[in-house]
Amino acid sequence: MRTAAMALTSEDALLLAQARTGDRRAFEELVRRHARAAARLAARLLESREDAEDVVQEAFTNAYLALTSFREHASFRTWVLHITFNLALDQLRKRARRERAIGKERPEGAGFPCPAAGPAQRASAREDVERLRRALDDLPPRQKAALLLKVYEGLSYAEVAAVLGTTRAAARVYVSLARQSLRRRFERLPGGEP
């Protein structure tokens, strides 16, 4: 387990102390260090670059305004990811309400085919990516976020739990349920596991 990653790094601790005194450059360095992880999480949850950018900007604004309330027993990164997750979840709820209100269906994505593949392979890759995207979209938000944080961000279960505001056991359950759901959905594909 990466317990060291859960603790505030000495560099982050110094930057945080400076930012708390009003040093904007110190906070900008914290943003530089952790914005990519927040952006990846938001983009994967929201599937909209513009929405993700807005959420990340709001997450760091909220973090800046709440610097004095940050408890230093967790990492700054985990704290910012927790704020990002909650804002993305709010955005997903708002989007779902809007879509229900107007009866709109989600557009189909274009996928990410391999440029070196032939036309048939690119079409098949696009279909596979689209199936996986839809399968991930169908997961409950906490399961989707837990899986993305564990698999794509490489966070420990303790860090996933901190981001989601839950226990380590619950984080494990979310990841396990997400994997089981994807396995069931893709068990007909060659290779069995997505």
C-alpha positions in Angstrom: 0.0 0.0 0.0 1.2 3.5 -0.7 0.6 5.1 2.7 3.3 7.6 2.0 1.2 9.0 -0.8 -1.6 9.6 1.7 0.5 11.9 3.8 1.3 15.4 2.8 4.6 15.6 1.0 7.2 17.9 2.4 7.2 20.0 -0.8 3.4 20.3 -0.7 3.4 21.1 3.0 5.8 23.9 2.4 3.8 25.2 -0.5 0.6 24.9 1.5 2.1 26.9 4.4 3.2 29.6 2.0 -0.2 29.6 0.2 -2.0 30.0 3.5 0.0 33.2 4.1 -1.3 34.6 0.8 1.6 33.5 -1.5 -0.1 33.1 -4.8 2.9 31.6 -6.5 3.0 28.8 -3.9 -0.7 28.0 -4.6 0.0 28.2 -8.4 2.7 25.6 -7.9 0.3 23.3 -6.0 -2.1 23.8 -9.0 0.7 22.9 -11.4 1.5 19.8 -9.5 -2.0 18.4 -9.2 -4.2 19.9 -11.9 -3.5 17.1 -14.4 -4.8 14.4 -12.1 -7.9 16.5 -11.3 -8.4 17.2 -15.1 -8.1 13.5 -15.9 -10.7 12.5 -13.3 -13.1 15.3 -14.3 -12.7 14.5 -18.0 -13.3 10.8 -17.5 -16.4 11.4 -15.4 -17.9 14.2 -17.4 -16.7 13.3 -21.0 -16.7 16.9 -21.9 -13.4 18.8 -22.0 -15.2 22.2 -21.4 -17.2 20.8 -18.4 -14.0 19.2 -17.0 -12.1 22.4 -17.3 -14.8 24.3 -15.5 -15.0 21.7 -12.7 -11.2 21.7 -12.2 -11.1 25.5 -12.1 -13.9 25.5 -9.6 -12.2 22.7 -7.6 -9.0 24.7 -7.2 -10.9 27.9 -6.5 -12.8 26.1 -3.7 -9.5 24.6 -2.4 -7.9 28.0 -2.3 -10.8 29.5 -0.4 -10.7 26.6 2.0 -7.0 26.3 2.6 -7.4 27.0 6.3 -9.8 24.0 6.7 -7.4 21.5 5.0 -6.4 18.8 7.4 -2.8 17.8 6.8 -3.2 14.1 7.6 -4.2 13.5 3.9 -2.3 14.5 0.7 -3.2 17.7 -1.0 -3.8 15.8 -4.2 -6.3 13.5 -2.6 -8.1 16.5 -1.1 -8.3 18.3 -4.5 -9.5 15.1 -6.2 -12.2 14.8 -3.5 -13.4 18.3 -4.3 -13.1 17.6 -8.0 -15.1 14.4 -7.7 -17.9 16.1 -5.7 -18.1 18.9 -8.3 -18.2 16.5 -11.2 -20.9 14.5 -9.4 -23.0 17.7 -9.1 -22.4 18.4 -12.7 -23.6 14.9 -13.7 -26.7 15.3 -11.6 -27.5 18.7 -13.2 -26.9 17.3 -16.7 -29.2 14.3 -16.0 -31.9 16.7 -14.8 -31.6 18.8 -17.9 -31.6 15.8 -20.2 -34.7 14.4 -18.5 -36.4 17.7 -18.7 -36.0 18.0 -22.4 -36.1 14.3 -23.2 -32.7 14.4 -24.8 -30.6 11.2 -25.4 -26.9 11.1 -25.1 -24.9 11.5 -28.4 -22.8 8.6 -29.6 -19.0 9.3 -29.2 -16.6 8.9 -32.1 -14.1 6.6 -30.3 -10.4 6.6 -30.5 -9.2 4.4 -33.4 -5.6 3.6 -34.0 -4.4 5.7 -36.9 -2.1 2.9 -38.2 -4.9 0.4 -38.5 -6.9 -0.3 -41.6 -10.4 0.9 -42.2 -12.0 -2.3 -40.8 -9.8 -2.3 -37.8 -10.4 1.4 -37.1 -14.2 0.8 -37.3 -14.0 -2.2 -35.0 -11.8 -0.3 -32.5 -14.3 2.6 -32.6 -17.1 0.2 -31.9 -15.2 -1.4 -29.0 -14.3 2.0 -27.5 -17.9 3.1 -27.8 -19.1 0.0 -26.1 -16.7 0.5 -23.3 -17.6 4.1 -23.0 -21.3 3.3 -22.7 -20.5 0.5 -20.2 -18.6 2.9 -18.1 -21.3 5.5 -18.4 -23.9 3.0 -17.2 -22.0 2.4 -14.0 -23.2 4.4 -10.9 -21.0 7.5 -10.5 -19.2 6.2 -7.4 -18.3 2.9 -9.0 -17.1 4.6 -12.2 -15.0 7.1 -10.2 -13.6 4.4 -8.0 -12.6 2.3 -11.0 -11.1 5.2 -12.8 -9.1 6.4 -9.8 -7.8 2.8 -9.1 -7.1 1.8 -12.6 -6.2 5.0 -14.5 -4.8 7.1 -11.7 -3.2 4.2 -9.9 -4.4 5.3 -6.5 -4.4 3.0 -3.5 -7.8 1.9 -2.0 -7.1 4.3 0.9 -6.6 7.2 -1.5 -9.7 6.2 -3.5 -11.7 6.1 -0.3 -10.4 9.6 0.7 -11.4 11.0 -2.7 -14.9 9.5 -2.6 -15.3 10.3 1.1 -15.9 6.8 2.2 -14.1 3.8 3.8 -11.4 1.7 2.3 -13.7 -1.3 2.4 -16.4 0.6 0.5 -13.8 1.8 -2.1 -12.9 -1.9 -2.7 -16.5 -2.8 -3.0 -17.1 0.0 -5.6 -14.1 -1.1 -7.7 -15.2 -4.8 -7.4 -18.8 -4.0 -8.4 -17.6 -1.9 -11.4 -15.3 -4.7 -12.6 -18.0 -7.3 -12.2 -20.5 -5.2 -14.1 -18.0 -4.7 -16.9 -17.1 -8.4 -17.0 -20.8 -9.3 -17.3 -21.3 -6.8 -20.0 -18.2 -8.0 -22.0 -18.1 -11.7 -21.3 -19.2 -12.3 -24.9 -16.1 -10.6 -26.2 -12.9 -12.5 -27.0 -10.6 -12.5 -24.0 -13.4 -12.2 -21.5 -12.2 -9.2 -19.5 -12.5 -5.6 -20.9 
